């Protein structure tokens, strides 16, 4: 049997705990996410425009830009830099495609000491795997819906 704690003690505890709870710096977090996410987007747009200037069309340039951002994100994760960026920027570093690259590489790096197959290979898609699976399933469902609408919709 546990001793009964009256509501007055609970109220005083909640009030005292609230005094010492750190305040969330919402404005700082917002500005950091906006700044870093914007810089990643500007860098991606610059790479895209560089490919367009070399004569590639918009689709080819976009695909190559995405690959470059993924590789740079993986490289920065491997060097330990992307984690520091993520701590500073939060969602500003997680939302762009380089953040997806980070979410795949980071868990895999933790298990490289267990070997390439059992460590790296098994952990590579721990976080990114469900995202990839959801994307593939969504693409298949959207394609089926489009097919049905074009075939039977008139």
N, C-alpha and C positions, 0 to 999 in steps of 0.2 A: 504494500500500500504506500503510495507516495503522499507526502504532506500537501495539503491544499494551499495554494497560493492565491491570495485574494486579488481582486481586480485592481485595487489601489497600488499594490506592488508592481503589477504588470504595467500599469499606466505610467508610474514613475520610472520604471526601467526603460520603457519605450521612449519617454521624453528625454531621459539622460543619454540613451544610445543615439538618439537623433542629433544631440549636440556634438557628438564626436565623429559622426559619420562624415566622410569627406564629401565635399560638394563636387558634382560632376561639371567639368568645364565645357558646357555644351557649345559655346561660341568658338572656343579654341579647337574643339574636335571638328566642328563644322568647317572652319576655315582650313584646317590641315587636310581634311578629306577632299575638299574642293580644290585646294592648291595641288596636291599630289595627283589626284585623279585627272585634273585638268592638264598637268604637265605630261602625264603618260599619254593622254589623248592627243595633245599637241605633237608630241614626239611621233606617235603613230600616224598622224595626219601628214607630218613632214616626210616620213618614210614613204607613205602612199603617194604624195605629190612627186617625190624623187623618182619613183617608178613610172608614174604617168609622164614625167618629163623625158624619160628614156624611151617613150613610145609604147608602153604597155597600156592596154585598156583598163577601165575602172575595175572590172572583176579580177583580172590577173594581178593588178596592183594591190587590191584589197587582200587577196589571198597571201601574197608574199609579205605584205605588211604584218598580217596576223602571225605568220610563221616567225618573222623576226622578233615580234614582241614576245612570243612564247619562248623562243630561244634565249632572249635577253633576260626574261623573268626567271627561267631555269638557271641560267648562269649566275644571276645575282643571288638566287636562293642558295646555290652551291657555295658561293663565296661568303654567305652569311649577311649580305647587305640587305636583301629583301625583307628579312625579319625586322631589321631596324626601321626600314621604311614603313612596314606594316604597323609597328608599335607607335610610330609618329602619326600616320595617316589613317589608320583604321580601314574603313570601307573604301576610302579613296585609293587604296592599293589593292584591295581585294576584288572590287567589281570589274576592273578592266581584265582583258584576256591574260595579261601577265600575272594577275592574281590567281587565275585558274592554273597556270603553269606552276606557280608557287605551291598551290594546294596538292599538286601531284608529286612534285619533286621532294618537298619537305618530309613527308612521312617515309618515302623511300630512302632518303639519306640516313634516317635514324637506324635503319636495319641493314645497312651495307656490311657491317661487321659479321653478320650471319651468313654471308655469301651472296652471290648474284642471284641464284634461283630461289632459295628459301628466304633470303632476306629482302633483297632489292625487288626481285620479281613478284613476290607475294604481297609486298606492301605498296607497290607502285600505284595501284588504283584504289587504295583504301578510302580516300576522300573523293578523288576525282571519278572513280568508277561509277558510283550512283548517279553522278551528274551526267556522265557520258551515256549511261543506260537510259536515263530519263530523256535526254536529247534524242537518242535514236528512236525510242518508243514514240515520242511526240512527233518526230518527223514522219514515221510510218503512219501514225494516225491521221496527221494532216494530209498526207498524200492520198490515203484511202478516202478521206472526206472529200478532197478535191476531185478524185476520180468519180466518186458517186455523184457529186454535184454536176460535173461536166457530162457524165454519161446519162444520168436520169433526170437531171434538173432542167433540161430544156435547152 
